Amino acid sequence: MDSAAWALLFDLLGVFFFAVSGCLTAAQKDYDIVGSLLLGSLTGIGGGVIRDLVLGRFPSSFAEPIYLAPPVLAAVVVYFLMPALQKLRRTLLMFDAAGLALFCITGTITALGLGVNPIPSAILGTVTAIGGGLLRDTVANVRPGLFDRHDIYAVPAMVGAGAVSVLWTLGLYSTAAGVVVAVVVFAFRVLALRFRWRVPLAASSRHRREPRPRG
């Protein structure tokens, strides 16, 4: 396959993985199948829609009907395999990590391919990666992982998007390099969840106010 076909495949896989995480969230919330499909679709294509709107172009997920297939497949898979998914949260996080790893690459490459400078491209790649999960958690009334002080949700995406921009600038980016970056980002995300890595809070402990006692 040529590079365009690989890029489309990565994008569709990213949509599927994120859509599964959205459908799993819907199952966790006891939504019906329609709610599962809608939340999965929002999660799967949300980040890409935000990216395309910022780039000033019609969202590719609306222009190409094939982007609607992964959310439908995700809803069907979750519906029939739900009894086998005993560890719901862990499964959700794995699919979310896979989507994050793929979208930080495809989002960055899309922006770079349109002539956007490397740093803004990396930012858009990060937005593509975290946008769907943020929309999913907001709509499902779940605290977004992006704002969880015990999580580093955006950091792996930032690392992956930055790596792709650097490789592209140096003329070293290829499909194989993209796969390697995706694997590294996925492993980074999984290890961060396993060992509960986190970044420093917005203010150090000496500057944070202690809660005032009541009474």
N, C-alpha and C positions, 0 to 999 in steps of 0.2 A: 504494500500500500504506500501511496505517497504521503507527504507530510500533512496535507489537508485532510486526507482520510483518517490518519492517526489522530489529528486534532479533534475531528468530529467524534471519533470513537471515545476518546478521553472525555469529551464533553458529555456525551450520552451516558457513559458510565458514572460520571460525577452526578448527573441528574438522577440516575437510578439510585445510587447509594444515598443521596440526600433525601430522595423521595421515600425510600424505605424508612429512614429515620423519622420522617414526618408521619408516615403511616403507623409506625410503632408508637409514636407519641399519641396519635389518635386512639389507638387500641388501649393505651394506658389510661386515657381519659374516658374510655367507654363511648367514643363517637361511633356513629353508624358508618356504613361503607361509603356513603357519599361524603361525609365529613372526612373520612380517611383519605379519599381520593383528592379532595380539595386541599387538605393540609399537606399531603404528599407533594402535590403539584406546586403549591406555594413554596415549599422547602426546596424542591428540586430546581425550579427555574427562577426563584426570587433573586438570588445573587447575580445571575446572568442578566436579568432584566434591569437591575440597578446599574450594572456596568454599562450596558448598551445605551441606556438613557443618558448617563454621564458622557458617553462618547458621542452622543447626538445622532444615534442611528436607531432604526426600527429594531426592536428586540428580536434576535435570531430565533428564540424559542417560539415566537408568534409567527415568524415568517416561514419557518420550516415545520410542517406538521409532525415530522418524525420525533420532535422533542416532546410530543404529548404521549408517546408510547411508553417511555420509562416510568412515569408516574402511575399509569394504568397497570403496568406490569407489577410495580411495587405494591399497589393496593391489593392485587390478586394474590401475590406471594404472601403478604402478611395475613390476608384473610384465611388462606388455606393452611399456612404453616404456623399460625399463631400458637397452637398447642405445643409445638416443638420448641418454641422460643421461651423457655422457662425463665432464663435470666434476662428479663426484658431490658433493664437499664444497661447492662453490659453490652447486649446486642445492639441497642440503639447507639451507644457511644462508638462501637466499632464501625458501624455504617457511617456515622457522622464523621469519624476520623478519615475514612476512605474518601468521602465526598470532599472534605476539606483539602486533602492531599492533591486530588485531581483538579479541583477548581482554582486553587492558587496558581496552578501552572497554566491552565487554559485561559483564565482571566488575564494573566500577564501577557501571554503570547498574543491574545486577541488585540490588546492595546498596542503592543510593540509592532504587530503587523500593520496597524493603521497609522504608524508613524509617531506614536506618542513617545515622549522621552522615557528613559528607563525608570527613573524614580517615580513619576506619576503612574507608569505602567505597573510597577510593583504595588503601589497603593491600590490601584484598581483590581489587581489580582487578589490582594488581601480582602477587599470589599466583596469580590465575587465569592470567595471562599467562606466568609462569615455571614454574608447577607441572608442566605436562605435559612440558616440556623437561627439567626436573630429574629427573623420574621416568624418562624415556626414557634419559637418559645414565647414570643410576644402574643401571638394569636391564641396559643394554647394556655395562656396565663401561667407560664412557667418562668422562673427566674432565668434569664438568658445566661448561658455559660460565659458570654463575653464579659459580663459584669460580676461574675463569681470570683471573689477574692481568693478562693482556694483552687482556682483553675487558671490555665494560661492559654485559653482557647484561641486567641488571635496570634500568639507568638509563633507557633509552628507555621501558620499560613504566611506570616511576614517573612520568616526565614526562607520558605520555599519560593515565594514570589521574588524576594531579593536575589536568591541564587539564580533563578531563571533570567532575571534582568542582567545580572553580571555575565552569565554565560552567553547570552544573546549579544551583549555589547562586545565581548571578546571574540565573537564569531565561533564559539564552541558549542552552541546549543544544537541538539539533535533530538530525535525521538527517543533514542536510547538514554540520552542525558536527562530528558524529561521523566522517563520511567524511574531512573535512579533518584532524582529529586523527589518524586512522589513517594517512593519507598521510604526515603529518609524522613520526609514530613510525617508520613503515617506512623513510623516507628517513634519519632519524637513525640507525637501526640499520645500514642499508647503508653509510652514510658512516663510521660507527664501525668497521665491519669493513674498509672500504677503506683508511682512514688509520690504523688500529690505535690509536684513541683509548682511553684508559684513565683511571681515577680513581686518586688517591693510594693507596698501600698502607696497611694498618692501622697501621703504625708508620713514622715517618720513618727515613731511612737512618742518621741519627746515633744512633737508639735501638735499631736492630736489632743483634743479636749477630752477630759474625763467627764463622764455623765454626772450631772448634778444630782445629789440625793434628793428624793422627794420628801415633802413634809415641812 
